[in-house]
Amino acid sequence: MTFAEWIREQKDICDKLKEQNYEDQMELRKFFNDRIKRIFEIDLPKNKSYERIWGDNRDKNKRMYKALYGELKEDDIKFGEGEQRFFRAIFEMFPQSEDINNLRNNKWELYDLQQREKLWNIIEDMLEVNDSWFVKELGWWGRHWDVENYLMEKIFVPHLYRIRKNLSKLKEEIDLYPEIKDEEYINKAISFEQSLDRYLSILFERAGENIFERINTKIRKLQQLIYGINIQSIEGVVEKNEITQEDVNFEAAIDRYLNLWDMRRNENDCINRILNKIEEIENIWSIYEVKTTYVPIKGLSDEGEGIPSYEKIEFVENKKFEERYKKIVKETELNCEEDEIFEKKLKGYANFVHRKINKYYKENVFREPKNDGGKINFWE
């Protein structure tokens, strides 16, 4: 059976979509394509049937499989039971036009948890049985645990997913013009850095780190910055189950004072610290350990200065990192109030940075910035 044959038999779907002016095959495909595009963040070809897309993906996969394993892997492309379940779930979960905006902005928390679980279970099944499904438009997608995990993160902990994406965008924008250093820009950065410090502490707590050990470490770092000497840690950190607001406030005060002394001692301004802390957050979310090795280049003379080599960087899955990430996700699912607070702070600061860079671009680069329709739409 093909999608075209299946959809003709689904009278309830066709009748409902007809009310929204989706009538012929191309329009019905557009309804599903718009939603699939935003779930998987891919563009599907308008002029290809779903079976053709899967067929093309299958052919790519065959070539990749042969390159990796020296043999061809045969499979059939059909619109089977799993595909039918997926398309019906898409229709039932996102029937209205406003659902497109929700999906575009990754507002998955607006949808019932049981519906999300049902959709995820279907997607997970599809990844197991159909090696040429939509996600293959992203490349060797099903083979990468972290990419699959990002999709699960988007569906079940959307605050975390949005923060991850927007921090990455913020880092890119700040990196564009490091020479921007006016008073307004720095003051906004100092204010945002306090929110970033708090969120960083929250992520460490979710990963299982003890707040009192963290405070102890920060005090030693502060003493080192002030006196220029290494202070030994105090053995036997006090075990305490309850964390009070005083503990949180004290850590925040230490963070602010650390930032001040970092600037005094190292001339490390808040912009650089923000970039470093975003990278630290990205590392907390990663399941990979970065390993660097130097590989000898065959056929080149060492000319008495050692064997010529090139730097090889590998991303190796680390079980400890994976467990840490799962802990963070689990804790975020239980309570995302702090994520909502930080997300608002992040959005406000990111929009300020975007406007500031646009203004700087116009005044100093003598070219118009990319036209965004007269409004800030870079941030979700």
BALOBA-1460 file (C-alpha; in Angstrom, 3 decimals):
// residues 380
<rec num="1" residu="m" x="0.000" y="0.000" z="0.000"/>
<rec num="2" residu="t" x="1.153" y="3.562" z="-0.723"/>
<rec num="3" residu="f" x="0.376" y="6.763" z="1.187"/>
<rec num="4" residu="a" x="-1.948" y="7.875" z="-1.645"/>
<rec num="5" residu="e" x="-3.927" y="4.638" z="-1.388"/>
<rec num="6" residu="w" x="-4.049" y="4.771" z="2.406"/>
<rec num="7" residu="i" x="-5.180" y="8.394" z="2.728"/>
<rec num="8" residu="r" x="-8.062" y="7.813" z="0.299"/>
<rec num="9" residu="e" x="-9.411" y="5.168" z="2.685"/>
<rec num="10" residu="q" x="-9.230" y="7.477" z="5.741"/>
<rec num="11" residu="k" x="-12.593" y="9.200" z="5.407"/>
<rec num="12" residu="d" x="-12.459" y="10.864" z="8.857"/>
<rec num="13" residu="i" x="-9.079" y="12.471" z="8.113"/>
<rec num="14" residu="c" x="-10.064" y="13.584" z="4.602"/>
<rec num="15" residu="d" x="-13.375" y="15.075" z="5.799"/>
<rec num="16" residu="k" x="-11.731" y="17.055" z="8.613"/>
<rec num="17" residu="l" x="-8.934" y="18.337" z="6.393"/>
<rec num="18" residu="k" x="-11.387" y="19.259" z="3.658"/>
<rec num="19" residu="e" x="-12.936" y="21.707" z="6.147"/>
<rec num="20" residu="q" x="-9.504" y="23.405" z="6.243"/>
<rec num="21" residu="n" x="-9.281" y="23.439" z="2.407"/>
<rec num="22" residu="y" x="-6.920" y="20.472" z="2.128"/>
<rec num="23" residu="e" x="-8.554" y="18.608" z="-0.735"/>
<rec num="24" residu="d" x="-6.275" y="17.086" z="-3.384"/>
<rec num="25" residu="q" x="-3.268" y="14.827" z="-2.859"/>
<rec num="26" residu="m" x="-0.707" y="17.657" z="-2.961"/>
<rec num="27" residu="e" x="-2.607" y="19.641" z="-0.320"/>
<rec num="28" residu="l" x="-2.982" y="16.597" z="1.922"/>
<rec num="29" residu="r" x="0.750" y="15.971" z="1.640"/>
<rec num="30" residu="k" x="1.390" y="19.631" z="2.504"/>
<rec num="31" residu="f" x="-0.617" y="19.223" z="5.726"/>
<rec num="32" residu="f" x="1.594" y="16.343" z="6.845"/>
<rec num="33" residu="n" x="4.832" y="17.787" z="5.416"/>
<rec num="34" residu="d" x="4.424" y="21.032" z="7.382"/>
<rec num="35" residu="r" x="4.208" y="19.069" z="10.618"/>
<rec num="36" residu="i" x="6.893" y="16.492" z="9.818"/>
<rec num="37" residu="k" x="9.260" y="19.308" z="8.812"/>
<rec num="38" residu="r" x="8.973" y="20.923" z="12.235"/>
<rec num="39" residu="i" x="9.089" y="17.732" z="14.274"/>
<rec num="40" residu="f" x="12.328" y="16.542" z="12.664"/>
<rec num="41" residu="e" x="13.592" y="19.967" z="11.496"/>
<rec num="42" residu="i" x="14.050" y="18.761" z="7.920"/>
<rec num="43" residu="d" x="12.783" y="19.871" z="4.508"/>
<rec num="44" residu="l" x="10.936" y="17.206" z="2.546"/>
<rec num="45" residu="p" x="10.946" y="17.434" z="-1.285"/>
<rec num="46" residu="k" x="7.539" y="18.621" z="-2.516"/>
<rec num="47" residu="n" x="7.677" y="16.677" z="-5.765"/>
<rec num="48" residu="k" x="8.473" y="13.255" z="-4.280"/>
<rec num="49" residu="s" x="6.127" y="10.708" z="-2.770"/>
<rec num="50" residu="y" x="6.921" y="9.454" z="0.705"/>
<rec num="51" residu="e" x="7.809" y="6.081" z="-0.803"/>
<rec num="52" residu="r" x="10.250" y="7.795" z="-3.177"/>
<rec num="53" residu="i" x="11.864" y="9.695" z="-0.275"/>
<rec num="54" residu="w" x="12.316" y="6.446" z="1.634"/>
<rec num="55" residu="g" x="13.606" y="4.764" z="-1.521"/>
<rec num="56" residu="d" x="16.227" y="7.470" z="-2.037"/>
<rec num="57" residu="n" x="17.233" y="7.225" z="1.617"/>
<rec num="58" residu="r" x="17.461" y="3.453" z="1.302"/>
<rec num="59" residu="d" x="19.811" y="3.782" z="-1.678"/>
<rec num="60" residu="k" x="22.022" y="6.239" z="0.237"/>
<rec num="61" residu="n" x="22.031" y="3.919" z="3.225"/>
<rec num="62" residu="k" x="22.989" y="0.960" z="1.047"/>
<rec num="63" residu="r" x="26.022" y="2.819" z="-0.241"/>
<rec num="64" residu="m" x="27.001" y="3.890" z="3.272"/>
<rec num="65" residu="y" x="26.403" y="0.378" z="4.629"/>
<rec num="66" residu="k" x="28.549" y="-1.134" z="1.889"/>
<rec num="67" residu="a" x="31.317" y="1.395" z="2.545"/>
<rec num="68" residu="l" x="31.247" y="0.563" z="6.252"/>
<rec num="69" residu="y" x="30.642" y="-3.188" z="6.185"/>
<rec num="70" residu="g" x="31.542" y="-4.277" z="2.641"/>
<rec num="71" residu="e" x="28.114" y="-5.703" z="1.883"/>
<rec num="72" residu="l" x="24.683" y="-4.550" z="0.762"/>
<rec num="73" residu="k" x="21.719" y="-4.514" z="3.084"/>
<rec num="74" residu="e" x="18.413" y="-5.303" z="1.363"/>
<rec num="75" residu="d" x="15.099" y="-3.912" z="2.559"/>
<rec num="76" residu="d" x="11.690" y="-3.135" z="1.104"/>
<rec num="77" residu="i" x="10.032" y="0.255" z="1.044"/>
<rec num="78" residu="k" x="6.325" y="0.253" z="1.755"/>
<rec num="79" residu="f" x="3.691" y="2.286" z="3.533"/>
<rec num="80" residu="g" x="3.212" y="-0.242" z="6.309"/>
<rec num="81" residu="e" x="1.405" y="-0.406" z="9.622"/>
<rec num="82" residu="g" x="4.003" y="1.706" z="11.449"/>
<rec num="83" residu="e" x="3.795" y="4.496" z="8.866"/>
<rec num="84" residu="q" x="-0.001" y="4.439" z="9.052"/>
<rec num="85" residu="r" x="0.119" y="4.785" z="12.853"/>
<rec num="86" residu="f" x="2.537" y="7.700" z="12.550"/>
<rec num="87" residu="f" x="0.457" y="9.692" z="10.051"/>
<rec num="88" residu="r" x="-2.735" y="9.150" z="12.046"/>
<rec num="89" residu="a" x="-0.972" y="10.268" z="15.240"/>
<rec num="90" residu="i" x="0.217" y="13.432" z="13.438"/>
<rec num="91" residu="f" x="-3.340" y="14.183" z="12.344"/>
<rec num="92" residu="e" x="-4.821" y="13.555" z="15.804"/>
<rec num="93" residu="m" x="-2.187" y="15.523" z="17.703"/>
<rec num="94" residu="f" x="-1.714" y="18.531" z="15.390"/>
<rec num="95" residu="p" x="-5.012" y="19.022" z="13.505"/>
<rec num="96" residu="q" x="-5.149" y="22.843" z="13.524"/>
<rec num="97" residu="s" x="-3.118" y="25.542" z="11.769"/>
<rec num="98" residu="e" x="-1.979" y="27.012" z="15.121"/>
<rec num="99" residu="d" x="-0.194" y="23.731" z="15.794"/>
<rec num="100" residu="i" x="2.345" y="24.742" z="13.139"/>
<rec num="101" residu="n" x="3.469" y="27.723" z="15.245"/>
<rec num="102" residu="n" x="3.625" y="25.572" z="18.368"/>
<rec num="103" residu="l" x="5.842" y="23.074" z="16.556"/>
<rec num="104" residu="r" x="7.963" y="25.823" z="14.991"/>
<rec num="105" residu="n" x="8.600" y="27.260" z="18.460"/>
<rec num="106" residu="n" x="9.015" y="23.794" z="20.042"/>
<rec num="107" residu="k" x="6.159" y="24.392" z="22.495"/>
<rec num="108" residu="w" x="5.647" y="20.697" z="23.168"/>
<rec num="109" residu="e" x="4.619" y="21.339" z="26.761"/>
<rec num="110" residu="l" x="1.252" y="22.541" z="25.398"/>
<rec num="111" residu="y" x="0.385" y="18.973" z="24.399"/>
<rec num="112" residu="d" x="-0.850" y="16.159" z="26.611"/>
<rec num="113" residu="l" x="1.978" y="13.991" z="27.955"/>
<rec num="114" residu="q" x="0.211" y="10.745" z="26.996"/>
<rec num="115" residu="q" x="-0.119" y="11.965" z="23.400"/>
<rec num="116" residu="r" x="3.570" y="12.821" z="23.338"/>
<rec num="117" residu="e" x="4.482" y="9.405" z="24.721"/>
<rec num="118" residu="k" x="2.305" y="7.729" z="22.092"/>
<rec num="119" residu="l" x="3.967" y="9.696" z="19.281"/>
<rec num="120" residu="w" x="7.461" y="9.010" z="20.629"/>
<rec num="121" residu="n" x="6.776" y="5.266" z="20.906"/>
<rec num="122" residu="i" x="5.679" y="5.235" z="17.260"/>
<rec num="123" residu="i" x="8.800" y="7.167" z="16.207"/>
<rec num="124" residu="e" x="11.023" y="4.827" z="18.220"/>
<rec num="125" residu="d" x="9.416" y="1.773" z="16.596"/>
<rec num="126" residu="m" x="9.880" y="3.320" z="13.170"/>
<rec num="127" residu="l" x="13.565" y="3.930" z="13.819"/>
<rec num="128" residu="e" x="13.954" y="0.247" z="14.618"/>
<rec num="129" residu="v" x="12.122" y="-1.244" z="11.628"/>
<rec num="130" residu="n" x="12.437" y="1.337" z="8.832"/>
<rec num="131" residu="d" x="16.078" y="2.201" z="8.220"/>
<rec num="132" residu="s" x="15.111" y="4.673" z="5.481"/>
<rec num="133" residu="w" x="12.557" y="6.818" z="7.274"/>
<rec num="134" residu="f" x="12.273" y="10.659" z="7.217"/>
<rec num="135" residu="v" x="15.027" y="11.174" z="9.733"/>
<rec num="136" residu="k" x="17.495" y="9.769" z="7.235"/>
<rec num="137" residu="e" x="17.260" y="13.135" z="5.479"/>
<rec num="138" residu="l" x="19.655" y="14.191" z="8.248"/>
<rec num="139" residu="g" x="22.216" y="11.602" z="7.177"/>
<rec num="140" residu="w" x="23.251" y="8.577" z="9.213"/>
<rec num="141" residu="w" x="20.718" y="9.739" z="11.804"/>
<rec num="142" residu="g" x="19.560" y="6.538" z="13.417"/>
<rec num="143" residu="r" x="23.153" y="5.576" z="14.202"/>
<rec num="144" residu="h" x="23.779" y="8.590" z="16.425"/>
<rec num="145" residu="w" x="22.383" y="8.237" z="19.938"/>
<rec num="146" residu="d" x="22.723" y="11.940" z="20.726"/>
<rec num="147" residu="v" x="20.653" y="13.142" z="17.747"/>
<rec num="148" residu="e" x="17.886" y="10.688" z="18.582"/>
<rec num="149" residu="n" x="18.143" y="11.880" z="22.157"/>
<rec num="150" residu="y" x="17.713" y="15.520" z="21.090"/>
<rec num="151" residu="l" x="14.402" y="14.572" z="19.481"/>
<rec num="152" residu="m" x="13.288" y="12.893" z="22.707"/>
<rec num="153" residu="e" x="14.501" y="15.958" z="24.627"/>
<rec num="154" residu="k" x="12.452" y="18.239" z="22.370"/>
<rec num="155" residu="i" x="9.268" y="16.212" z="22.919"/>
<rec num="156" residu="f" x="9.546" y="15.604" z="26.682"/>
<rec num="157" residu="v" x="11.705" y="18.442" z="28.071"/>
<rec num="158" residu="p" x="11.133" y="21.252" z="25.537"/>
<rec num="159" residu="h" x="12.429" y="23.964" z="27.892"/>
<rec num="160" residu="l" x="15.820" y="22.252" z="27.955"/>
<rec num="161" residu="y" x="15.779" y="21.847" z="24.174"/>
<rec num="162" residu="r" x="14.915" y="25.504" z="23.530"/>
<rec num="163" residu="i" x="17.540" y="26.721" z="25.999"/>
<rec num="164" residu="r" x="20.153" y="24.500" z="24.353"/>
<rec num="165" residu="k" x="19.359" y="25.876" z="20.876"/>
<rec num="166" residu="n" x="19.147" y="29.494" z="21.940"/>
<rec num="167" residu="l" x="22.372" y="29.416" z="23.957"/>
<rec num="168" residu="s" x="24.104" y="28.072" z="20.865"/>
<rec num="169" residu="k" x="22.637" y="30.900" z="18.751"/>
<rec num="170" residu="l" x="23.611" y="33.467" z="21.377"/>
<rec num="171" residu="k" x="27.204" y="32.230" z="21.356"/>
<rec num="172" residu="e" x="27.333" y="32.600" z="17.557"/>
<rec num="173" residu="e" x="25.984" y="36.160" z="17.699"/>
<rec num="174" residu="i" x="28.312" y="37.314" z="20.490"/>
<rec num="175" residu="d" x="31.249" y="35.894" z="18.529"/>
<rec num="176" residu="l" x="30.363" y="38.001" z="15.465"/>
<rec num="177" residu="y" x="31.606" y="41.334" z="16.837"/>
<rec num="178" residu="p" x="33.744" y="40.919" z="19.978"/>
<rec num="179" residu="e" x="34.787" y="44.570" z="19.646"/>
<rec num="180" residu="i" x="31.384" y="45.787" z="20.921"/>
<rec num="181" residu="k" x="32.193" y="46.962" z="24.460"/>
<rec num="182" residu="d" x="29.993" y="49.984" z="25.212"/>
<rec num="183" residu="e" x="28.572" y="50.539" z="28.699"/>
<rec num="184" residu="e" x="25.017" y="49.390" z="27.914"/>
<rec num="185" residu="y" x="26.277" y="46.186" z="26.288"/>
<rec num="186" residu="i" x="28.546" y="45.344" z="29.252"/>
<rec num="187" residu="n" x="25.891" y="46.153" z="31.886"/>
<rec num="188" residu="k" x="23.357" y="43.884" z="30.172"/>
<rec num="189" residu="a" x="25.986" y="41.148" z="29.977"/>
<rec num="190" residu="i" x="26.808" y="41.454" z="33.697"/>
<rec num="191" residu="s" x="23.120" y="41.124" z="34.563"/>
<rec num="192" residu="f" x="22.646" y="38.109" z="32.280"/>
<rec num="193" residu="e" x="25.798" y="36.439" z="33.607"/>
<rec num="194" residu="q" x="24.185" y="36.249" z="37.050"/>
<rec num="195" residu="s" x="21.230" y="34.348" z="35.549"/>
<rec num="196" residu="l" x="23.659" y="32.121" z="33.648"/>
<rec num="197" residu="d" x="25.595" y="31.355" z="36.855"/>
<rec num="198" residu="r" x="22.376" y="30.363" z="38.601"/>
<rec num="199" residu="y" x="21.301" y="28.087" z="35.759"/>
<rec num="200" residu="l" x="24.738" y="26.482" z="35.621"/>
<rec num="201" residu="s" x="24.438" y="25.679" z="39.336"/>
<rec num="202" residu="i" x="20.975" y="24.181" z="38.756"/>
<rec num="203" residu="l" x="22.315" y="21.896" z="36.030"/>
<rec num="204" residu="f" x="25.129" y="20.716" z="38.314"/>
<rec num="205" residu="e" x="22.583" y="20.029" z="41.071"/>
<rec num="206" residu="r" x="20.455" y="17.987" z="38.679"/>
<rec num="207" residu="a" x="23.550" y="16.043" z="37.678"/>
<rec num="208" residu="g" x="23.996" y="15.087" z="41.345"/>
<rec num="209" residu="e" x="26.641" y="17.576" z="42.466"/>
<rec num="210" residu="n" x="26.593" y="18.679" z="46.115"/>
<rec num="211" residu="i" x="25.962" y="22.429" z="46.515"/>
<rec num="212" residu="f" x="28.250" y="22.632" z="49.565"/>
<rec num="213" residu="e" x="31.142" y="21.007" z="47.713"/>
<rec num="214" residu="r" x="30.539" y="23.502" z="44.915"/>
<rec num="215" residu="i" x="30.566" y="26.448" z="47.350"/>
<rec num="216" residu="n" x="33.751" y="25.089" z="48.948"/>
<rec num="217" residu="t" x="35.433" y="24.899" z="45.526"/>
<rec num="218" residu="k" x="34.378" y="28.462" z="44.679"/>
<rec num="219" residu="i" x="35.721" y="29.789" z="47.986"/>
<rec num="220" residu="r" x="39.104" y="28.166" z="47.269"/>
<rec num="221" residu="k" x="39.100" y="29.653" z="43.776"/>
<rec num="222" residu="l" x="38.281" y="33.079" z="45.237"/>
<rec num="223" residu="q" x="41.146" y="32.802" z="47.732"/>
<rec num="224" residu="q" x="43.473" y="31.842" z="44.912"/>
<rec num="225" residu="l" x="42.422" y="34.884" z="42.856"/>
<rec num="226" residu="i" x="42.792" y="37.286" z="45.798"/>
<rec num="227" residu="y" x="45.990" y="35.926" z="47.383"/>
<rec num="228" residu="g" x="47.517" y="34.129" z="44.405"/>
<rec num="229" residu="i" x="48.044" y="30.896" z="46.334"/>
<rec num="230" residu="n" x="46.475" y="27.457" z="46.232"/>
<rec num="231" residu="i" x="44.340" y="26.746" z="49.300"/>
<rec num="232" residu="q" x="43.860" y="23.078" z="50.181"/>
<rec num="233" residu="s" x="40.293" y="21.809" z="50.363"/>
<rec num="234" residu="i" x="38.752" y="21.066" z="53.741"/>
<rec num="235" residu="e" x="38.085" y="17.372" z="54.253"/>
<rec num="236" residu="g" x="34.632" y="16.155" z="55.225"/>
<rec num="237" residu="v" x="31.993" y="18.293" z="53.559"/>
<rec num="238" residu="v" x="28.880" y="18.648" z="55.715"/>
<rec num="239" residu="e" x="26.138" y="16.328" z="54.505"/>
<rec num="240" residu="k" x="22.826" y="18.116" z="54.357"/>
<rec num="241" residu="n" x="19.666" y="17.073" z="52.573"/>
<rec num="242" residu="e" x="17.771" y="20.350" z="52.689"/>
<rec num="243" residu="i" x="19.029" y="23.275" z="50.613"/>
<rec num="244" residu="t" x="17.692" y="26.608" z="51.876"/>
<rec num="245" residu="q" x="17.256" y="29.891" z="50.040"/>
<rec num="246" residu="e" x="20.165" y="31.233" z="52.108"/>
<rec num="247" residu="d" x="22.427" y="28.579" z="50.565"/>
<rec num="248" residu="v" x="21.295" y="29.583" z="47.078"/>
<rec num="249" residu="n" x="21.733" y="33.305" z="47.815"/>
<rec num="250" residu="f" x="25.208" y="32.724" z="49.273"/>
<rec num="251" residu="e" x="26.362" y="30.805" z="46.194"/>
<rec num="252" residu="a" x="24.991" y="33.566" z="43.937"/>
<rec num="253" residu="a" x="26.925" y="36.172" z="45.951"/>
<rec num="254" residu="i" x="30.135" y="34.130" z="45.630"/>
<rec num="255" residu="d" x="29.569" y="33.844" z="41.864"/>
<rec num="256" residu="r" x="29.229" y="37.629" z="41.540"/>
<rec num="257" residu="y" x="32.364" y="38.211" z="43.623"/>
<rec num="258" residu="l" x="34.290" y="35.580" z="41.658"/>
<rec num="259" residu="n" x="33.333" y="37.327" z="38.426"/>
<rec num="260" residu="l" x="34.578" y="40.636" z="39.847"/>
<rec num="261" residu="w" x="37.951" y="39.189" z="40.862"/>
<rec num="262" residu="d" x="38.316" y="37.308" z="37.593"/>
<rec num="263" residu="m" x="38.010" y="40.652" z="35.824"/>
<rec num="264" residu="r" x="40.462" y="42.350" z="38.225"/>
<rec num="265" residu="r" x="43.084" y="39.613" z="38.212"/>
<rec num="266" residu="n" x="42.810" y="38.189" z="34.674"/>
<rec num="267" residu="e" x="41.220" y="41.107" z="32.797"/>
<rec num="268" residu="n" x="38.673" y="38.520" z="31.701"/>
<rec num="269" residu="d" x="35.520" y="40.487" z="30.895"/>
<rec num="270" residu="c" x="31.951" y="39.247" z="31.286"/>
<rec num="271" residu="i" x="31.525" y="38.628" z="27.530"/>
<rec num="272" residu="n" x="34.350" y="36.081" z="27.483"/>
<rec num="273" residu="r" x="33.062" y="34.503" z="30.682"/>
<rec num="274" residu="i" x="29.583" y="34.151" z="29.164"/>
<rec num="275" residu="l" x="31.050" y="32.381" z="26.136"/>
<rec num="276" residu="n" x="33.065" y="30.076" z="28.403"/>
<rec num="277" residu="k" x="30.036" y="29.289" z="30.560"/>
<rec num="278" residu="i" x="27.869" y="28.500" z="27.539"/>
<rec num="279" residu="e" x="30.548" y="26.038" z="26.445"/>
<rec num="280" residu="e" x="30.547" y="24.591" z="29.964"/>
<rec num="281" residu="i" x="26.776" y="24.055" z="29.738"/>
<rec num="282" residu="e" x="27.179" y="22.450" z="26.312"/>
<rec num="283" residu="n" x="29.726" y="20.062" z="27.833"/>
<rec num="284" residu="i" x="27.337" y="19.152" z="30.668"/>
<rec num="285" residu="w" x="24.720" y="18.201" z="28.067"/>
<rec num="286" residu="s" x="27.121" y="16.180" z="25.925"/>
<rec num="287" residu="i" x="27.470" y="12.401" z="26.181"/>
<rec num="288" residu="y" x="30.785" y="12.512" z="24.326"/>
<rec num="289" residu="e" x="34.333" y="12.789" z="25.573"/>
<rec num="290" residu="v" x="36.660" y="14.634" z="23.200"/>
<rec num="291" residu="k" x="39.887" y="12.714" z="22.555"/>
<rec num="292" residu="t" x="42.775" y="14.206" z="20.591"/>
<rec num="293" residu="t" x="45.520" y="12.065" z="19.089"/>
<rec num="294" residu="y" x="48.361" y="12.802" z="16.690"/>
<rec num="295" residu="v" x="48.535" y="10.484" z="13.692"/>
<rec num="296" residu="p" x="51.836" y="10.159" z="11.760"/>
<rec num="297" residu="i" x="51.653" y="11.274" z="8.118"/>
<rec num="298" residu="k" x="53.040" y="8.495" z="5.974"/>
<rec num="299" residu="g" x="55.565" y="9.297" z="3.283"/>
<rec num="300" residu="l" x="56.764" y="12.604" z="4.730"/>
<rec num="301" residu="s" x="60.336" y="13.094" z="5.879"/>
<rec num="302" residu="d" x="60.817" y="14.145" z="9.479"/>
<rec num="303" residu="e" x="63.896" y="16.236" z="8.538"/>
<rec num="304" residu="g" x="65.311" y="15.654" z="11.994"/>
<rec num="305" residu="e" x="62.407" y="17.350" z="13.823"/>
<rec num="306" residu="g" x="60.215" y="14.383" z="14.669"/>
<rec num="307" residu="i" x="57.678" y="12.489" z="12.578"/>
<rec num="308" residu="p" x="55.159" y="14.829" z="10.848"/>
<rec num="309" residu="s" x="51.627" y="14.196" z="12.088"/>
<rec num="310" residu="y" x="48.119" y="15.621" z="11.989"/>
<rec num="311" residu="e" x="45.691" y="16.207" z="14.819"/>
<rec num="312" residu="k" x="42.811" y="13.726" z="14.939"/>
<rec num="313" residu="i" x="39.805" y="14.652" z="17.084"/>
<rec num="314" residu="e" x="37.376" y="11.909" z="18.086"/>
<rec num="315" residu="f" x="34.084" y="12.092" z="19.970"/>
<rec num="316" residu="v" x="33.885" y="8.969" z="22.096"/>
<rec num="317" residu="e" x="30.699" y="8.018" z="23.952"/>
<rec num="318" residu="n" x="31.250" y="8.217" z="27.689"/>
<rec num="319" residu="k" x="28.903" y="6.202" z="29.946"/>
<rec num="320" residu="k" x="29.381" y="8.598" z="32.873"/>
<rec num="321" residu="f" x="28.483" y="11.577" z="30.683"/>
<rec num="322" residu="e" x="25.452" y="9.700" z="29.360"/>
<rec num="323" residu="e" x="24.231" y="8.935" z="32.898"/>
<rec num="324" residu="r" x="24.796" y="12.564" z="33.903"/>
<rec num="325" residu="y" x="22.728" y="13.769" z="30.950"/>
<rec num="326" residu="k" x="19.905" y="11.310" z="31.747"/>
<rec num="327" residu="k" x="19.860" y="12.558" z="35.351"/>
<rec num="328" residu="i" x="19.517" y="16.153" z="34.172"/>
<rec num="329" residu="v" x="16.652" y="15.232" z="31.827"/>
<rec num="330" residu="k" x="14.841" y="13.270" z="34.541"/>
<rec num="331" residu="e" x="15.124" y="16.109" z="37.078"/>
<rec num="332" residu="t" x="13.995" y="18.652" z="34.475"/>
<rec num="333" residu="e" x="10.900" y="16.566" z="33.704"/>
<rec num="334" residu="l" x="9.978" y="16.642" z="37.401"/>
<rec num="335" residu="n" x="10.317" y="20.418" z="37.764"/>
<rec num="336" residu="c" x="11.038" y="22.962" z="35.029"/>
<rec num="337" residu="e" x="10.185" y="26.190" z="36.923"/>
<rec num="338" residu="e" x="13.815" y="27.330" z="36.996"/>
<rec num="339" residu="d" x="14.117" y="26.574" z="33.276"/>
<rec num="340" residu="e" x="11.115" y="28.805" z="32.540"/>
<rec num="341" residu="i" x="12.702" y="31.639" z="34.539"/>
<rec num="342" residu="f" x="16.065" y="31.288" z="32.814"/>
<rec num="343" residu="e" x="14.473" y="30.933" z="29.374"/>
<rec num="344" residu="k" x="12.782" y="34.335" z="29.787"/>
<rec num="345" residu="k" x="16.069" y="35.930" z="30.875"/>
<rec num="346" residu="l" x="17.879" y="34.295" z="27.960"/>
<rec num="347" residu="k" x="15.281" y="35.428" z="25.432"/>
<rec num="348" residu="g" x="15.392" y="39.023" z="26.700"/>
<rec num="349" residu="y" x="19.189" y="39.192" z="26.627"/>
<rec num="350" residu="a" x="19.438" y="37.439" z="23.258"/>
<rec num="351" residu="n" x="17.003" y="39.878" z="21.661"/>
<rec num="352" residu="f" x="19.013" y="42.782" z="23.094"/>
<rec num="353" residu="v" x="22.254" y="41.328" z="21.637"/>
<rec num="354" residu="h" x="20.578" y="40.778" z="18.269"/>
<rec num="355" residu="r" x="19.348" y="44.386" z="18.104"/>
<rec num="356" residu="k" x="22.711" y="45.709" z="19.278"/>
<rec num="357" residu="i" x="24.598" y="43.755" z="16.620"/>
<rec num="358" residu="n" x="22.180" y="44.870" z="13.902"/>
<rec num="359" residu="k" x="22.707" y="48.488" z="14.924"/>
<rec num="360" residu="y" x="26.499" y="48.062" z="15.029"/>
<rec num="361" residu="y" x="26.378" y="46.372" z="11.632"/>
<rec num="362" residu="k" x="24.520" y="49.296" z="10.067"/>
<rec num="363" residu="e" x="26.753" y="51.948" z="11.623"/>
<rec num="364" residu="n" x="30.168" y="50.316" z="11.183"/>
<rec num="365" residu="v" x="30.099" y="47.743" z="8.397"/>
<rec num="366" residu="f" x="28.244" y="50.034" z="5.966"/>
<rec num="367" residu="r" x="25.978" y="47.267" z="4.750"/>
<rec num="368" residu="e" x="22.398" y="46.494" z="5.563"/>
<rec num="369" residu="p" x="21.973" y="43.447" z="7.823"/>
<rec num="370" residu="k" x="20.010" y="40.472" z="6.602"/>
<rec num="371" residu="n" x="16.397" y="41.499" z="6.056"/>
<rec num="372" residu="d" x="14.155" y="39.863" z="8.640"/>
<rec num="373" residu="g" x="10.920" y="41.622" z="7.695"/>
<rec num="374" residu="g" x="11.464" y="44.497" z="10.096"/>
<rec num="375" residu="k" x="11.210" y="42.404" z="13.242"/>
<rec num="376" residu="i" x="13.455" y="40.328" z="15.441"/>
<rec num="377" residu="n" x="12.675" y="36.726" z="14.588"/>
<rec num="378" residu="f" x="16.031" y="35.089" z="15.247"/>
<rec num="379" residu="w" x="14.959" y="33.898" z="18.670"/>
<rec num="380" residu="e" x="12.201" y="31.445" z="19.390"/>
